[in-house]
Amino acid sequence: MSAKWANIVAALLVIGLSGCASMNADECATSDWSAVGYEDGSRGYTTERFGSHRKACAKHGITADFQAYQRGRDQGLVEFCQPGRGFNFGANGGNYNGVCAADMEPEFLEAYRAGRKLYTLRANVNAANSQIYARESELDAAEERILAAELLLISEETTTEDRVALLVELKDLSERTGELEAEIKHLVADRARFEQELQYYEQTVAAYGY
């Protein structure tokens, strides 16, 4: 590797590493560690998050205040561990890391699991839509290629050898279009079932006040 490219790679690595840091120099210097802890707690972060802050700030010669951070985080967790927050956290696909206190966790978990199920049902519908779209796009492309191959097949400029290859391609394309049509039909049925499950569940959770 030339010196020029080595310097470019090194610069990119520095940029990548700095992008991963949880806090920059200014944030480390001016932070109220209690407020930082509160924010992290309200988002459901574990204490490992403090480790990221500590390492980031140590690079700038600044020591993070764990005691202040922990006081703030404890207060933030009280906000995070409310059932309503648990439901929204689960419904947005959040992963719970067991941070709630024992007296708050049962209700939080019940709500979180309800939200997580809603997230899963929505994801099923979205996945079916994506798969249908992908196969419909492939089907459109295959049908366009079939038309082009059929025109080439009857062209006077097409050689016998090319006609043989086109016939093989048309056979393969015909089989694939049949497969795609069957897959789309199956996926549409799946999507209808997923949408029905989602609608029923949305009505259920709404009845429980979520």
Rosetta blueprint (number, residue, H / E / L):
1 M L
2 S L
3 A H
4 K H
5 W H
6 A H
7 N H
8 I H
9 V H
10 A H
11 A H
12 L H
13 L H
14 V H
15 I H
16 G H
17 L H
18 S H
19 G H
20 C H
21 A L
22 S L
23 M L
24 N L
25 A H
26 D H
27 E H
28 C H
29 A H
30 T H
31 S L
32 D L
33 W H
34 S H
35 A H
36 V H
37 G H
38 Y H
39 E H
40 D H
41 G H
42 S H
43 R L
44 G L
45 Y L
46 T L
47 T L
48 E H
49 R H
50 F H
51 G H
52 S H
53 H H
54 R H
55 K H
56 A H
57 C H
58 A H
59 K L
60 H L
61 G L
62 I L
63 T L
64 A L
65 D L
66 F H
67 Q H
68 A H
69 Y H
70 Q H
71 R H
72 G H
73 R H
74 D H
75 Q H
76 G H
77 L H
78 V H
79 E H
80 F H
81 C L
82 Q L
83 P H
84 G H
85 R H
86 G H
87 F H
88 N H
89 F H
90 G H
91 A H
92 N L
93 G L
94 G L
95 N L
96 Y L
97 N L
98 G L
99 V L
100 C L
101 A L
102 A L
103 D L
104 M L
105 E H
106 P H
107 E H
108 F H
109 L H
110 E H
111 A H
112 Y H
113 R H
114 A H
115 G H
116 R H
117 K H
118 L H
119 Y H
120 T H
121 L H
122 R H
123 A H
124 N H
125 V H
126 N H
127 A H
128 A H
129 N H
130 S H
131 Q H
132 I H
133 Y H
134 A H
135 R H
136 E H
137 S H
138 E H
139 L H
140 D H
141 A H
142 A H
143 E H
144 E H
145 R H
146 I H
147 L H
148 A H
149 A H
150 E H
151 L H
152 L H
153 L H
154 I L
155 S L
156 E L
157 E L
158 T L
159 T L
160 T H
161 E H
162 D H
163 R H
164 V H
165 A H
166 L H
167 L H
168 V H
169 E H
170 L H
171 K H
172 D H
173 L H
174 S H
175 E H
176 R H
177 T H
178 G H
179 E H
180 L H
181 E H
182 A H
183 E H
184 I H
185 K H
186 H H
187 L H
188 V H
189 A H
190 D H
191 R H
192 A H
193 R H
194 F H
195 E H
196 Q H
197 E H
198 L H
199 Q H
200 Y H
201 Y H
202 E H
203 Q H
204 T H
205 V H
206 A H
207 A H
208 Y L
209 G L
210 Y L
